[in-house]
């Protein structure tokens, strides 16, 4: 009933002192980040599932991640380690004791079906979901009351023709879908936020082929209309030095290789 079944559990802890900002002249002396992560995982593979020549593979993991960004110092530091008072201010960069709870699901399913030795059909689906809630225990930020959420679904289907070892041809299509929800400021002062949602969908496609001109010389040609969906960091940042933009659009490109 299974050729491979593996269950895993990963736990990690992290402590990192933040020494500089986004430019080297900005120096921090007491700013730090800490956190931990617990991730169970599952992998399943089976050849000839239900019928001959149908092979399936499934992987999944859940990552429960906690991150704490701390910036509560009352001094400013330089590269020599010398410090001067911030004179009534707190926080070397932005006064915070930010706790972030992150839930991240990832799953991949792949099915291969072979007809003889010449024809192969492949169906693949990738799911990624993310949910983040923030709480700043030393200051009030309206954006923290709104959770940050994203869901990605990418489905691909391909057909490969390989009538001989001398040449083969593949064609494929992909469907991309992403849902995003999170806070957006309603004014330039960024003191009022509302929850906004958006969903984007795109179709990608392509083809590839190879041919042996001589026994030691192979020609390859491929084309793909491809999309890259924004990452969590690009949309939501890291709640510290990196700013996100939930309105960012997917990248698209025409890729040709010869």
N, C-alpha and C positions, 0 to 999 in steps of 0.2 A: 504493500500500500504506500510505501515511500522508499525512494532510493537514497534520500538524504533528508533528515529532519534534525534541525539544530535549534536549541533554545539558549539564549545568552542573556547575561545581565552585566551591565557596565556601570560602575560608580566612579565619579571623579570629584576632586575638590580643587579649587583654584584660589590663589591669592596673588595679586599683582599690584605693585606700586606704580602709579602713573607719574612719570618723571617730567614729561613735557606735554605741551598742547600740540596743535596741528603744525606749529612752526617751532623751531629749536630755541628761539629767544624767549618763549614763554615757558617758565620753569615752575614745577610744583615740588613741594617738599613733604607734604603730609597727605596728599590725595592718593586714594587707593581703591581697588575693586576686589571683591571676593565673591565666591559662589560655590555651588555644587550642582551635580547633575546625576540623575538616576535614569538608566535607559535599558529596559528589557527589549529583546529582539527575537525574531522568529525567521527561520529559513526552511523552505520545503521545496523538494524537487522530485519529480516522478517522470520516468520515461514510459511510453506506451500506456498512458492513462486512459482507461475505459476501452480505447481502440488502439490498434497497432499504429505506430508512427506519430502518435500525438504525445508530445513532451511538454510538460508545464513546469514553471518555476515561480515561486512566490516568496517575497521577502517583506518584512514589516518590522518597524521599531517605533517605540514611543519614548520621547525624551522629556522628562520633567526636570526643568532647569530653573535654578534660583540664582539671581545676581543682585549684588548690593554695591552700589556706587556711593562712596563716602567722600565728601568734600566739606569739612566743617572747621577747617583751621582759621585762626584769626591773624595769621602772619603771611607775608609775602617773602618768597625765597629767591636766591640767585644761584648761579652755578657753583659758587664757593661754599654753599650751604649756609650763608648768612641770611638772617631774617629781619624783617621790619614789620611793625604793626600795621594792620589794615585800617586802624583808626575807626572803630565802630562797625566795620563791615565784617562779614563772615563768609568763608569760602574763598579759596584761591582762584577758582574759575567761576563756579556757580554753586551757591549754598545749597547743599543737598545731602540727604541720607536716603537715597532712592533704592527701594526694594522692588525687584521685577520678578514676577512669577510667569514662566514661559512653559507652554505645553505645545509640543511639536510631534505630529504623526507623519510617518513616511511609509509608503507601501508601493511595491512594484509587482506586477503580474505579467508573465510572458508565456505565450502558448505557441509552439512550433508544430506544424503539420506537414509531413513529407508525403508526396505522391511519387513513388518510385525514387530514382536518384536525380531526376531532372527538375522537379517542381517542389518548392518550399514556400509555405505561407506562414507569416508570423504576425501575431496580434500582441500588442504591448500596451499596458496602461500604468501610468505613474500618478500617484496621489500624494499631495503634501498639504498638511493643514498646520496653522500656527495661531496661537492665542496668547496674548501678553496683557497682564494687568500690572499697573504701577502704583506705588504708594510712597510718597515723600513725607517722612516723619518730622521734618524740621521746617517745611514751608508748604504753602498751598499753591497748587498749579491745577487750573481747571481741566487741562488736557488729561491729567492722570485719572480722572473719573470715568474716562471712556476707554474701553478695551480696544486693543489693536489686533485685528483678525485678518488672516488671508487663507485662501484655499486655491490650490493649483491642481488641475487635472489635464494630463496630456495623454492622448490616445493615438497610437500609431499602428498602421497596417501595411505590410509589405509582401510583395511577391518576387521570388527569385527563380529565374530559369537558368539551369546549368546542364545543357544537353551533353557536354563533354568537358574534359579537363582543359581544353584550349580556350574556351570563352564562356562568359556568363553575363546575365543582365538582371538588374534589380530595379523595381519601381516601388515607390512608397508614398504614403500620405500621412499627415499628422493633424490632429485637432487639438488646439490649445485653448484652455479656458482658465481664467483667474478671477476670483472674487476678493475684494479688499474692503475693509471697513476700519474706520479710525477717526480720530479728532482732526478737525480743520478749524483754524482761527477765522473768526468772522470780522476782525478788524486788524488794523496795522499794529495796534498795541499788543496784540496776542494775549489778551486777558479774558477772552470769551471764546469758547469752542463749542462746536456742534458735531454730532456724529454724522459722518457721510459714508456712503457706500458706492461702489462702482463695480462693474463686471466687464471684462473684455474677452473676446473670442477671436481666434485667427485660424486660418487653414494654411498648413505648410505642405510641401510636396517635393519630390525629387526623383532622380534616376541615376543609376551608376552601372558601368559595364567594364569588363576587362577582356583583353584578347592577347594571346601569345603570338606575336609576329614571328618569332624564332623561339626555339626551345629555351634560350636564355634571355629573351627580350619580351617583356610584357608591357602593353599599353593600357592605361587606365583613364577613364573619363567619367566625371560625375558632376551633377548639378543639384542644388537644393535651394528652395525658397524657405528660409529658416527664420524662426523667431526665438528670442530669448526673453523669458518672463523676468521681471524685476525680482531681486532677492529681498529677504527680510530686512537686511541692513540698509539697502537702498530705499525701501519704503518707510521703515520705522526708525532707522538709526540704531544706536546702542544706548540711548538714554543718557549720553554723556557728551563725548567730543564729536560724535558723528550725528548729523542731522539727517532725517529722512524726508521723503516726499511721497505721500500715498497717491499722488496724481501722476506719478511717473508712468510712461507708457512702455510697452514691450519694444525691444529693439527688433528690427527686421533686416534681413540681408539676403542678397543673391550670391551664393557661393559656387564657384566653378573651379574644379581641379582637373588638371591634365598632366 
